[in-house]
Amino acid sequence: MAHEEHDVDAPAVTIRQGIARRVTAQDVAIRQGGAIQISGGTVRLSQGGVGLAMAEKATLEQMAAQAVLARDTVTMDQAAAGVVMARQVQARQSAIGILVANEVKGDGLRVLISVRSAFAFGAGLGFAAALLRLLRRR
């Protein structure tokens, strides 16, 4: 079986209870299914999983994603993602490992590492390394 059989490239793609390796479309909707990689304008995902979703706007409902990259908005409802990067993130009862966004709105959002906490951690680590270096010289 060739790998191309699991790649989908069309103007609009809807997957219900199925999987695809790579999906490229302006409008993508996946319900109770998954994909390894999605590239699209508007991406709507529910009750499934995805490795990487790249879109203008992405909506995730009751699902998990490793990474979601959006030029505009990511909307999450009872979803989880490892990494989310977008201009705006709206989330309800969701969890994100690493979040990079200009604007974040939501209720019940849990974020492990945001941009601020990453900078604070890096600054603290840099300060500790500089202090150790000074103490070694003595």
Secondary structure, DSSP 8 states (H G I E B T S, - for coil): --GGGGEEESSEEEEES-EEEEEEEEEEEEES-EEEEEEEEEEEEESSEEEEEEEEEEEEES-EEEEEEEEEEEEEES-EEEEEEEEEEEEEEEEEEEEEEEEEEEEEEEEEEEHHHHHHHHHHHHHHHHHHHHHHH-
